[in-house]
Amino acid sequence: MAPQELPTMKTPGIVRFAAWLTFFNTWVLFEETVVDRYGLWKYMPYYRVGKLCSWDIGAMALLGFIVWRLLRGRKVA
């Protein structure tokens, strides 16, 4: 007898947003404790200390894509 697969449900939007926000907060914490503290921003083109910059937007887009791919619902055959 083959095991039956349960149908998967799409993850609610609030859960996806909470996951994205958690990862973005991790990015901000990394920026403040590593990049800003040790002066790595000098080696990052277009980085602005304490302001929204292209690195932040890139991190938001990448994290949004990763969360979307990991938490999307799978098609049930």
Distance bins in CASP14 RR format, pairs under 12 A and 6 or more apart:
PFRMAT RR
TARGET T0000
AUTHOR 0000-0000-0000
RMODE 2
METHOD distances of the structure
MODEL  1
4 76 0 0 0 0 0 1 0 0 0 0 0
5 74 0 0 0 0 1 0 0 0 0 0 0
5 75 0 0 0 0 0 1 0 0 0 0 0
5 76 0 0 0 0 1 0 0 0 0 0 0
5 77 0 0 0 0 1 0 0 0 0 0 0
6 74 0 0 0 0 0 1 0 0 0 0 0
6 76 0 0 0 0 1 0 0 0 0 0 0
7 73 0 0 0 0 1 0 0 0 0 0 0
7 74 0 0 0 0 1 0 0 0 0 0 0
7 75 0 0 0 0 1 0 0 0 0 0 0
7 76 1 0 1 0 0 0 0 0 0 0 0
7 77 0 0 0 0 1 0 0 0 0 0 0
8 71 0 0 0 0 0 1 0 0 0 0 0
8 72 0 0 0 0 1 0 0 0 0 0 0
8 73 1 0 1 0 0 0 0 0 0 0 0
8 74 1 0 1 0 0 0 0 0 0 0 0
8 75 0 0 0 0 1 0 0 0 0 0 0
8 76 1 0 0 1 0 0 0 0 0 0 0
8 77 0 0 0 0 0 1 0 0 0 0 0
9 15 0 0 0 0 0 1 0 0 0 0 0
9 71 0 0 0 0 0 1 0 0 0 0 0
9 72 0 0 0 0 0 1 0 0 0 0 0
9 73 1 0 0 1 0 0 0 0 0 0 0
9 74 0 0 0 0 1 0 0 0 0 0 0
9 75 0 0 0 0 0 1 0 0 0 0 0
9 76 0 0 0 0 1 0 0 0 0 0 0
10 16 0 0 0 0 1 0 0 0 0 0 0
10 68 0 0 0 0 0 1 0 0 0 0 0
10 71 0 0 0 0 1 0 0 0 0 0 0
10 72 1 0 0 1 0 0 0 0 0 0 0
10 73 1 0 1 0 0 0 0 0 0 0 0
10 74 0 0 0 0 1 0 0 0 0 0 0
10 75 0 0 0 0 0 1 0 0 0 0 0
10 76 0 0 0 0 0 1 0 0 0 0 0
11 17 0 0 0 0 0 1 0 0 0 0 0
11 18 0 0 0 0 0 1 0 0 0 0 0
11 19 0 0 0 0 1 0 0 0 0 0 0
11 20 0 0 0 0 0 1 0 0 0 0 0
11 67 0 0 0 0 1 0 0 0 0 0 0
11 68 0 0 0 0 1 0 0 0 0 0 0
11 69 0 0 0 0 0 1 0 0 0 0 0
11 70 0 0 0 0 1 0 0 0 0 0 0
11 71 1 0 1 0 0 0 0 0 0 0 0
11 72 1 0 0 1 0 0 0 0 0 0 0
11 73 1 0 0 1 0 0 0 0 0 0 0
11 74 0 0 0 0 0 1 0 0 0 0 0
12 18 0 0 0 0 1 0 0 0 0 0 0
12 19 0 0 0 0 0 1 0 0 0 0 0
12 71 0 0 0 0 1 0 0 0 0 0 0
12 72 0 0 0 0 0 1 0 0 0 0 0
12 73 0 0 0 0 0 1 0 0 0 0 0
13 19 0 0 0 0 1 0 0 0 0 0 0
13 20 0 0 0 0 1 0 0 0 0 0 0
13 21 0 0 0 0 0 1 0 0 0 0 0
13 67 0 0 0 0 0 1 0 0 0 0 0
13 68 0 0 0 0 0 1 0 0 0 0 0
13 71 0 0 0 0 1 0 0 0 0 0 0
13 72 0 0 0 0 0 1 0 0 0 0 0
13 73 0 0 0 0 0 1 0 0 0 0 0
14 20 0 0 0 0 0 1 0 0 0 0 0
14 21 0 0 0 0 0 1 0 0 0 0 0
14 71 0 0 0 0 0 1 0 0 0 0 0
15 21 0 0 0 0 0 1 0 0 0 0 0
15 22 0 0 0 0 0 1 0 0 0 0 0
15 67 0 0 0 0 1 0 0 0 0 0 0
15 70 0 0 0 0 0 1 0 0 0 0 0
15 71 1 0 0 1 0 0 0 0 0 0 0
15 72 0 0 0 0 0 1 0 0 0 0 0
15 73 0 0 0 0 0 1 0 0 0 0 0
16 22 0 0 0 0 0 1 0 0 0 0 0
16 23 0 0 0 0 0 1 0 0 0 0 0
16 63 0 0 0 0 0 1 0 0 0 0 0
16 64 0 0 0 0 1 0 0 0 0 0 0
16 65 0 0 0 0 0 1 0 0 0 0 0
16 66 0 0 0 0 0 1 0 0 0 0 0
16 67 1 0 1 0 0 0 0 0 0 0 0
16 68 1 0 0 1 0 0 0 0 0 0 0
16 69 0 0 0 0 0 1 0 0 0 0 0
16 70 0 0 0 0 1 0 0 0 0 0 0
16 71 1 0 1 0 0 0 0 0 0 0 0
16 72 0 0 0 0 1 0 0 0 0 0 0
16 73 0 0 0 0 0 1 0 0 0 0 0
17 23 0 0 0 0 0 1 0 0 0 0 0
17 24 0 0 0 0 0 1 0 0 0 0 0
17 63 0 0 0 0 0 1 0 0 0 0 0
17 64 0 0 0 0 1 0 0 0 0 0 0
17 67 0 0 0 0 1 0 0 0 0 0 0
17 68 0 0 0 0 0 1 0 0 0 0 0
17 71 0 0 0 0 0 1 0 0 0 0 0
18 24 0 0 0 0 0 1 0 0 0 0 0
18 25 0 0 0 0 0 1 0 0 0 0 0
18 67 0 0 0 0 1 0 0 0 0 0 0
18 71 0 0 0 0 0 1 0 0 0 0 0
19 25 0 0 0 0 0 1 0 0 0 0 0
19 26 0 0 0 0 0 1 0 0 0 0 0
19 63 0 0 0 0 1 0 0 0 0 0 0
19 64 0 0 0 0 1 0 0 0 0 0 0
19 66 0 0 0 0 1 0 0 0 0 0 0
19 67 1 0 1 0 0 0 0 0 0 0 0
19 68 0 0 0 0 1 0 0 0 0 0 0
19 69 0 0 0 0 0 1 0 0 0 0 0
19 70 1 0 0 1 0 0 0 0 0 0 0
19 71 1 0 0 1 0 0 0 0 0 0 0
19 72 0 0 0 0 0 1 0 0 0 0 0
20 26 0 0 0 0 0 1 0 0 0 0 0
20 27 0 0 0 0 0 1 0 0 0 0 0
20 59 0 0 0 0 0 1 0 0 0 0 0
20 60 0 0 0 0 1 0 0 0 0 0 0
20 61 0 0 0 0 0 1 0 0 0 0 0
20 62 0 0 0 0 0 1 0 0 0 0 0
20 63 1 0 1 0 0 0 0 0 0 0 0
20 64 1 0 1 0 0 0 0 0 0 0 0
20 65 0 0 0 0 1 0 0 0 0 0 0
20 66 0 0 0 0 1 0 0 0 0 0 0
20 67 1 0 1 0 0 0 0 0 0 0 0
20 68 0 0 0 0 1 0 0 0 0 0 0
20 69 0 0 0 0 0 1 0 0 0 0 0
20 70 0 0 0 0 0 1 0 0 0 0 0
20 71 0 0 0 0 1 0 0 0 0 0 0
21 27 0 0 0 0 0 1 0 0 0 0 0
21 28 0 0 0 0 0 1 0 0 0 0 0
21 60 0 0 0 0 0 1 0 0 0 0 0
21 63 0 0 0 0 1 0 0 0 0 0 0
21 64 0 0 0 0 0 1 0 0 0 0 0
21 67 0 0 0 0 1 0 0 0 0 0 0
22 28 0 0 0 0 0 1 0 0 0 0 0
22 29 0 0 0 0 0 1 0 0 0 0 0
22 63 0 0 0 0 1 0 0 0 0 0 0
22 64 0 0 0 0 0 1 0 0 0 0 0
22 66 0 0 0 0 0 1 0 0 0 0 0
22 67 0 0 0 0 1 0 0 0 0 0 0
23 29 0 0 0 0 0 1 0 0 0 0 0
23 30 0 0 0 0 0 1 0 0 0 0 0
23 59 0 0 0 0 1 0 0 0 0 0 0
23 60 0 0 0 0 1 0 0 0 0 0 0
23 61 0 0 0 0 0 1 0 0 0 0 0
23 62 0 0 0 0 1 0 0 0 0 0 0
23 63 1 0 1 0 0 0 0 0 0 0 0
23 64 0 0 0 0 1 0 0 0 0 0 0
23 65 0 0 0 0 0 1 0 0 0 0 0
23 66 1 0 0 1 0 0 0 0 0 0 0
23 67 1 0 0 1 0 0 0 0 0 0 0
23 68 0 0 0 0 0 1 0 0 0 0 0
23 70 0 0 0 0 0 1 0 0 0 0 0
23 71 0 0 0 0 0 1 0 0 0 0 0
24 30 0 0 0 0 0 1 0 0 0 0 0
24 31 0 0 0 0 0 1 0 0 0 0 0
24 52 0 0 0 0 0 1 0 0 0 0 0
24 56 0 0 0 0 1 0 0 0 0 0 0
24 57 0 0 0 0 0 1 0 0 0 0 0
24 58 0 0 0 0 0 1 0 0 0 0 0
24 59 1 0 0 1 0 0 0 0 0 0 0
24 60 1 0 0 1 0 0 0 0 0 0 0
24 61 0 0 0 0 0 1 0 0 0 0 0
24 62 0 0 0 0 0 1 0 0 0 0 0
24 63 1 0 1 0 0 0 0 0 0 0 0
24 64 0 0 0 0 1 0 0 0 0 0 0
24 66 0 0 0 0 0 1 0 0 0 0 0
24 67 0 0 0 0 1 0 0 0 0 0 0
25 31 0 0 0 0 0 1 0 0 0 0 0
25 32 0 0 0 0 0 1 0 0 0 0 0
25 59 0 0 0 0 0 1 0 0 0 0 0
25 60 0 0 0 0 0 1 0 0 0 0 0
25 63 0 0 0 0 0 1 0 0 0 0 0
26 32 0 0 0 0 0 1 0 0 0 0 0
26 33 0 0 0 0 0 1 0 0 0 0 0
26 34 0 0 0 0 0 1 0 0 0 0 0
26 59 0 0 0 0 1 0 0 0 0 0 0
26 63 0 0 0 0 1 0 0 0 0 0 0
27 33 0 0 0 0 0 1 0 0 0 0 0
27 34 0 0 0 0 0 1 0 0 0 0 0
27 35 0 0 0 0 1 0 0 0 0 0 0
27 55 0 0 0 0 1 0 0 0 0 0 0
27 56 1 0 0 1 0 0 0 0 0 0 0
27 57 0 0 0 0 0 1 0 0 0 0 0
27 58 0 0 0 0 1 0 0 0 0 0 0
27 59 1 0 1 0 0 0 0 0 0 0 0
27 60 0 0 0 0 1 0 0 0 0 0 0
27 61 0 0 0 0 0 1 0 0 0 0 0
27 62 0 0 0 0 1 0 0 0 0 0 0
27 63 1 0 0 1 0 0 0 0 0 0 0
27 64 0 0 0 0 0 1 0 0 0 0 0
27 66 0 0 0 0 0 1 0 0 0 0 0
28 34 0 0 0 0 0 1 0 0 0 0 0
28 35 0 0 0 0 0 1 0 0 0 0 0
28 36 0 0 0 0 0 1 0 0 0 0 0
28 50 0 0 0 0 1 0 0 0 0 0 0
28 52 0 0 0 0 0 1 0 0 0 0 0
28 55 0 0 0 0 0 1 0 0 0 0 0
28 56 0 0 0 0 1 0 0 0 0 0 0
28 59 0 0 0 0 1 0 0 0 0 0 0
28 60 0 0 0 0 0 1 0 0 0 0 0
28 63 0 0 0 0 0 1 0 0 0 0 0
29 35 0 0 0 0 0 1 0 0 0 0 0
29 36 0 0 0 0 0 1 0 0 0 0 0
29 37 0 0 0 0 0 1 0 0 0 0 0
29 59 0 0 0 0 0 1 0 0 0 0 0
30 36 0 0 0 0 1 0 0 0 0 0 0
30 37 0 0 0 0 0 1 0 0 0 0 0
30 38 0 0 0 0 0 1 0 0 0 0 0
30 40 0 0 0 0 0 1 0 0 0 0 0
30 55 0 0 0 0 0 1 0 0 0 0 0
30 56 0 0 0 0 0 1 0 0 0 0 0
30 59 0 0 0 0 1 0 0 0 0 0 0
30 63 0 0 0 0 0 1 0 0 0 0 0
31 37 0 0 0 0 1 0 0 0 0 0 0
31 38 0 0 0 0 0 1 0 0 0 0 0
31 39 0 0 0 0 0 1 0 0 0 0 0
31 40 0 0 0 0 1 0 0 0 0 0 0
31 41 0 0 0 0 1 0 0 0 0 0 0
31 44 0 0 0 0 1 0 0 0 0 0 0
31 47 0 0 0 0 1 0 0 0 0 0 0
31 48 0 0 0 0 0 1 0 0 0 0 0
31 49 0 0 0 0 1 0 0 0 0 0 0
31 50 0 0 0 0 1 0 0 0 0 0 0
31 51 0 0 0 0 0 1 0 0 0 0 0
31 52 0 0 0 0 0 1 0 0 0 0 0
31 53 0 0 0 0 1 0 0 0 0 0 0
31 55 1 0 0 1 0 0 0 0 0 0 0
31 56 1 0 0 1 0 0 0 0 0 0 0
31 59 0 0 0 0 1 0 0 0 0 0 0
32 38 0 0 0 0 0 1 0 0 0 0 0
32 39 0 0 0 0 0 1 0 0 0 0 0
32 40 0 0 0 0 0 1 0 0 0 0 0
32 41 0 0 0 0 0 1 0 0 0 0 0
32 49 0 0 0 0 1 0 0 0 0 0 0
32 50 0 0 0 0 1 0 0 0 0 0 0
32 56 0 0 0 0 0 1 0 0 0 0 0
33 39 0 0 0 0 0 1 0 0 0 0 0
33 40 0 0 0 0 0 1 0 0 0 0 0
34 40 1 0 0 1 0 0 0 0 0 0 0
34 41 0 0 0 0 0 1 0 0 0 0 0
34 44 0 0 0 0 0 1 0 0 0 0 0
35 41 1 0 1 0 0 0 0 0 0 0 0
35 42 0 0 0 0 1 0 0 0 0 0 0
35 43 0 0 0 0 1 0 0 0 0 0 0
35 44 1 0 0 1 0 0 0 0 0 0 0
35 47 1 0 0 1 0 0 0 0 0 0 0
35 48 0 0 0 0 0 1 0 0 0 0 0
35 49 0 0 0 0 1 0 0 0 0 0 0
35 50 0 0 0 0 0 1 0 0 0 0 0
35 53 0 0 0 0 0 1 0 0 0 0 0
35 55 0 0 0 0 1 0 0 0 0 0 0
35 56 0 0 0 0 0 1 0 0 0 0 0
35 59 0 0 0 0 0 1 0 0 0 0 0
36 42 0 0 0 0 0 1 0 0 0 0 0
36 44 0 0 0 0 0 1 0 0 0 0 0
36 47 0 0 0 0 1 0 0 0 0 0 0
36 48 0 0 0 0 0 1 0 0 0 0 0
36 49 1 0 1 0 0 0 0 0 0 0 0
36 50 1 0 0 1 0 0 0 0 0 0 0
36 51 0 0 0 0 0 1 0 0 0 0 0
36 55 0 0 0 0 0 1 0 0 0 0 0
37 49 0 0 0 0 0 1 0 0 0 0 0
38 44 0 0 0 0 0 1 0 0 0 0 0
39 47 0 0 0 0 1 0 0 0 0 0 0
39 49 0 0 0 0 1 0 0 0 0 0 0
40 47 0 0 0 0 1 0 0 0 0 0 0
40 49 0 0 0 0 0 1 0 0 0 0 0
40 55 0 0 0 0 0 1 0 0 0 0 0
41 47 1 0 1 0 0 0 0 0 0 0 0
41 48 0 0 0 0 1 0 0 0 0 0 0
41 49 1 0 1 0 0 0 0 0 0 0 0
41 50 0 0 0 0 1 0 0 0 0 0 0
41 51 0 0 0 0 0 1 0 0 0 0 0
41 53 0 0 0 0 1 0 0 0 0 0 0
41 55 0 0 0 0 1 0 0 0 0 0 0
41 56 0 0 0 0 0 1 0 0 0 0 0
42 49 0 0 0 0 1 0 0 0 0 0 0
43 55 0 0 0 0 0 1 0 0 0 0 0
44 53 0 0 0 0 1 0 0 0 0 0 0
44 54 0 0 0 0 1 0 0 0 0 0 0
44 55 1 0 0 1 0 0 0 0 0 0 0
44 56 0 0 0 0 0 1 0 0 0 0 0
44 59 0 0 0 0 0 1 0 0 0 0 0
45 53 0 0 0 0 0 1 0 0 0 0 0
45 54 0 0 0 0 1 0 0 0 0 0 0
45 55 0 0 0 0 1 0 0 0 0 0 0
46 52 0 0 0 0 0 1 0 0 0 0 0
46 53 1 0 0 1 0 0 0 0 0 0 0
46 54 1 0 1 0 0 0 0 0 0 0 0
46 55 1 0 0 1 0 0 0 0 0 0 0
46 56 0 0 0 0 0 1 0 0 0 0 0
46 57 0 0 0 0 0 1 0 0 0 0 0
46 58 0 0 0 0 0 1 0 0 0 0 0
47 53 1 0 1 0 0 0 0 0 0 0 0
47 54 1 0 0 1 0 0 0 0 0 0 0
47 55 1 0 1 0 0 0 0 0 0 0 0
47 56 0 0 0 0 1 0 0 0 0 0 0
47 57 0 0 0 0 0 1 0 0 0 0 0
47 58 0 0 0 0 0 1 0 0 0 0 0
47 59 0 0 0 0 0 1 0 0 0 0 0
48 54 0 0 0 0 1 0 0 0 0 0 0
48 55 0 0 0 0 1 0 0 0 0 0 0
48 56 0 0 0 0 1 0 0 0 0 0 0
48 57 0 0 0 0 0 1 0 0 0 0 0
49 55 0 0 0 0 0 1 0 0 0 0 0
49 56 0 0 0 0 0 1 0 0 0 0 0
50 56 0 0 0 0 1 0 0 0 0 0 0
51 57 0 0 0 0 0 1 0 0 0 0 0
52 58 0 0 0 0 0 1 0 0 0 0 0
52 59 0 0 0 0 0 1 0 0 0 0 0
52 60 0 0 0 0 1 0 0 0 0 0 0
53 59 0 0 0 0 1 0 0 0 0 0 0
53 60 0 0 0 0 0 1 0 0 0 0 0
54 60 0 0 0 0 0 1 0 0 0 0 0
54 61 0 0 0 0 0 1 0 0 0 0 0
55 61 0 0 0 0 0 1 0 0 0 0 0
55 62 0 0 0 0 0 1 0 0 0 0 0
56 62 0 0 0 0 0 1 0 0 0 0 0
56 63 0 0 0 0 0 1 0 0 0 0 0
57 63 0 0 0 0 0 1 0 0 0 0 0
57 64 0 0 0 0 0 1 0 0 0 0 0
58 64 0 0 0 0 1 0 0 0 0 0 0
58 65 0 0 0 0 1 0 0 0 0 0 0
58 66 0 0 0 0 0 1 0 0 0 0 0
59 65 0 0 0 0 0 1 0 0 0 0 0
59 66 0 0 0 0 0 1 0 0 0 0 0
60 66 0 0 0 0 0 1 0 0 0 0 0
60 67 0 0 0 0 0 1 0 0 0 0 0
61 67 0 0 0 0 0 1 0 0 0 0 0
61 68 0 0 0 0 0 1 0 0 0 0 0
62 68 0 0 0 0 0 1 0 0 0 0 0
62 69 0 0 0 0 0 1 0 0 0 0 0
63 69 0 0 0 0 0 1 0 0 0 0 0
63 70 0 0 0 0 0 1 0 0 0 0 0
63 71 0 0 0 0 0 1 0 0 0 0 0
64 70 0 0 0 0 1 0 0 0 0 0 0
64 71 0 0 0 0 1 0 0 0 0 0 0
64 72 0 0 0 0 0 1 0 0 0 0 0
65 71 0 0 0 0 0 1 0 0 0 0 0
65 72 0 0 0 0 0 1 0 0 0 0 0
66 72 0 0 0 0 0 1 0 0 0 0 0
END
